[in-house]
Amino acid sequence: MESNQALDVFTALSQATRLHAFRLVIAHEPDGLPAGDIARQLDVPQNTMSTHLAILNRAGLIAAERQGRSIVYRAVLDQVRAIANFLVQDCCGGRPELCEPLIADITPCCSPKETQHV
């Protein structure tokens, strides 16, 4: 990822509503979330939310897909991975053991959820 692309991502996420919207969308992977649901859950007018979602889309953080009358947003996980890699690409000066705590912090959020037997 180039520095200018990273700045676009950081700019998009530097506003509270957009940050909350992005976190909400990423929490609903892989199914995504309709724009109206995002607006309702964040208590933001739909036209305002549309503007915020467009900014996140232009930064490459989310993608829109029309499903009937709804527009469903999903996180672009490759972009999330790219920005995470950008942030830590020079981490630890060639000593990967120093980055192990960082990796350990990220791993639990991405581990498969245990199946519940009813």
N, C-alpha and C positions, 0 to 999 in steps of 0.2 A: 504494500500500500504506500502510495506517495504521501508526502506531508500535506499537500493540498486536499487530498481525499480525506485524510484524517481530520483536518480542520473542518471540513464540511460535516463530518459525523459529529465532532465535538460541538459545533455550532448548533446543529439540530437538537442535540441532547441537552444543551445549556439552558433550556427554558423548562420550567417545572411541569407544565401540562404535557409537553412533548415527551419528557422523560417518563412521566407516569404512564402515558399512552404506550410508549415503547415497552415498558416493563409489563404492562397488561397484555399486550399482544404477544410478547415472548412467553409469558406464562401460559398462553393458550395454544402453544405449539403442540402438535402439528396441524390442528384443525383450523386455527385462525379465529378471528372474531369480526363480526360485522361492524361497520362504522357506527351504526346507530347504537349498538351495545356499548362500544367504547365511550361514546358521548354520554350515554346514560350512566354508566358506571363511574365516570369521572365528573358527572354533573356539569358538563360543558355543553353549550348550545351546539347543535349539529353543524351549523355553518362555520363556527369557530373551530370545531374539531376537524372539519374538512380541511381547513387551512393548515392546521398542525400536522395532520396525516400526510398532506402533500409535501410538506417540508421533510418529514421523515422518509417519505418515498424517494424524494430527490437525492437525499443523502445515501440512499441504497440500503437503509436499515429495515424497511418493510416493503412488501409488494402487495398490490391490490389485485383482486380477481372478482369479476362480476359473477354472482350466483343468483340468477333470477333477478329480483328487484333489489337485492342487497349487494354491497361491495364488501367483500371479506378481506381483511388484512392479515398477513402472516409475516413473521420475522424472516429476514434474509440471513440465515445462520452463517453463510459463507462470509458475509460482511461483518457479522459479529466476531467471527473467528479472525478475520483480517485485522480488525481494530485491536483485538486482544493481542495478536501477534505483533502488531506495530508497537504497542505499548511496552512489550517486554523483549523485543528482538535483541536488544543489547544487554539484557539482564545478566547479572552475575559474572560478567567478565570471563566467560568460558568455564565457570565452575557450576555445573548444573545442580549440584547438591544444595547450593544456596537458594535455588528456585523451587525446591521440593515443597516447602510450606505453601507457596503460592499455588502450585498444582494441587496439593492436598485440599486447599480451601475451595477450589473450583470443582473438583471431582464429585463431591456428594450431590451437588445440585444437578449434575448431569447423569447420575447413575440411574439405571432402570428402577422404576418403582416396584416394590415387591407386590406380587399378585395376592389379592386377598381372597381367601376361600370362605364362602358363606355356608 
